[in-house]
Structure formats: C-alpha cells, structure tokens
Amino acid sequence: MSHTIRVRILNREFSLVVNPEDEQLMQDVASYVDERTQAFREAHPEQPEVTAALITAVAIAEELFIERGRRERLEERLEAELGELSDSLSAALAAAS
C-alpha cells in the first residue's frame, strides 16, 4: 500500500506518494535533483528558481536519454554476440554428431 513521504528540493518540502519498497529510491532521486538544482543555482544565482528547476530537469533528462542509448547499444551488441555464440555452438554440435 502506498504512503506519503516528504522530500526537500530547493529548500521547499514536497509530498510524494510512493510504494514502501520505493521509498529509499525516491529519497535518493529527490536528493539528486536537489543537489543538481542547488549546483545550478550556485553557478547562476541571477536565474529564477523556476529556470533552475527547468534547466536541471532538461539536464537530467539528457543524462537519461544518453544512458538509454548506451544500454540499447549494449543490448544490441550482446544480442549479436549471443547469436554468434549460438551459431558456433550449433555448428560444433552438428560437427560432433
């Protein structure tokens, strides 16, 4: 059953509804978002909070897209290698018969 947790981002508290097994993950995610947003604010104190939040969101989304691309390329490479290994094993088994 889901419950509410409190997280702090840019010195503001937010309530999040999470499943108990996801509580620590969401605390970690909120902490990461807060760290990144605070770093942006320190580097660009002239920018409003909403700008800091949006630029940080875009930067984190970019990280996600890059990692997804890496994972997809890795999966494709693994599938190709597994196909080659399967073909080699089939050939070896056929030769042994």
Secondary structure, DSSP 4 states (H G I P E B T S, - for coil): --EEEEEEETTEEEEEEE-GGGHHHHHHHHHHHHHHHHHHHHH-TTS-HHHHHHHHHHHHHHHHHHHHHHHHHHHHHHHHHHHHHHHHHHHHHHHH-
